[in-house]
Amino acid sequence: MKNVKLNFFLILFSFNFSSIYSQYTDVINSNKPGFSESPYSVGSGIYQFESNIFYRNTSIEPTFSIPQSFGIDLLFRTSFFLERLELNTQLTYQRDKIAFKNIFQSHYFTSGLSRVTIGAKYLLFQQKLTDKTKEVRSWKRRNAFDKKRLIPSVAIYLGMNNDFVNDVHKVGSITPKVGLLLQNDLSNDFNVITNFYYDKIGSDFAEFSYIITGTVNLSGRLSTFFENQGIFQKNRTSSNIATGLAYLFNRDLQINTSVRALFEGNATGFYTGLGVSYRINRHKDSYVELDENGKELKDTPINSYNKKQNGFFNRIFSIFKKKENVKRERPKRSRKKNNNK
């Protein structure tokens, strides 16, 4: 029961302690409903779509502000080349209320893209925890806190912001975005993700931000999160605090909701969102052929097959293939007899 509970806890973030080579998980691992991003990739053969319909409302600052926004945020994630490398694209389309407040107050509405970001992240280090189920001699050691949990898994992020957006959101040119993504799994039911970003680099709107998210497993299918984000720009500092719920409908579908308190310069307000995350699962496990000492054999027919299946174009076109429900068998191999026995 404990193992089942742990598997379902992958609703928001990816846990895969069994292998340092694979990021794939049996159930969907979505970054929603929080703003933070896990350092783990979705894994090869996964085509994941994360959406969030949102409404934002703040008080009107003097002179010029965007006090209201209603829109949809879309994120596509996949992995073609390496298990540790994820490619993603994020689009946000919204309708904004543009307000002016001096002696008189006036406003108008405008619609269009507010964000187009193409990025990639690569897992540099994945923390592998000690399997304490094998500790049978000492109850104290078996239940003691694993200090490895204090050392996070680490990934780096690199993205480019396209400036083909609505006029009110333009920064003047295409700008880069870099980030550091950390995750500490403090227990089987609680983890903390920390992100640091330097965004819109080289423009007048360059900003540094951090996000800290704690996720708690409430039951087999339900999780909650608590989050704090801070954004530091040249002439303004803003922050928000958030909470929300995520429900795992099935292995490939998650439904989530969130609410935020906003503190943007002199303005205050709220943000609420409702989202759905869905993945197309075309992942295939690779076969590994071992010698009689348990070491991996290289340059074998099985390795050649794995390389062919993991090829770039094969992964692209595999999304259109119907998943076959057939039982795959490992090639039969014979071991040499030990003549000393």
Secondary structure, DSSP 8 states (H G I E B T S, - for coil): -HHHHHHHGGGTS----S-SS----SS----TTSS---SS---TTEEEEEEEEEEEEE---SEEEEEEEEEEEEEEEE-SS-TTEEEEEEEEEEEEEEEEESSSEEEEEEEEEEEEEEEEEEEEE------GGG--S-HHHHHS--GGGGS-EEEEEEEEE---S-GGG--SS-EEEEEEEEEEEEETTEEEEEEEEEESTTSTT-EEEEEEEEEEE-SSSEEEEEEEEEEEESS-EEEEEEEEEEEEEETTEEEEEEEEEEEETTEEEEEEEEEEEEEEE--------B-TTS-B--SSHHHHHHHHHT-HHHHHHHTTS-----------------TT-
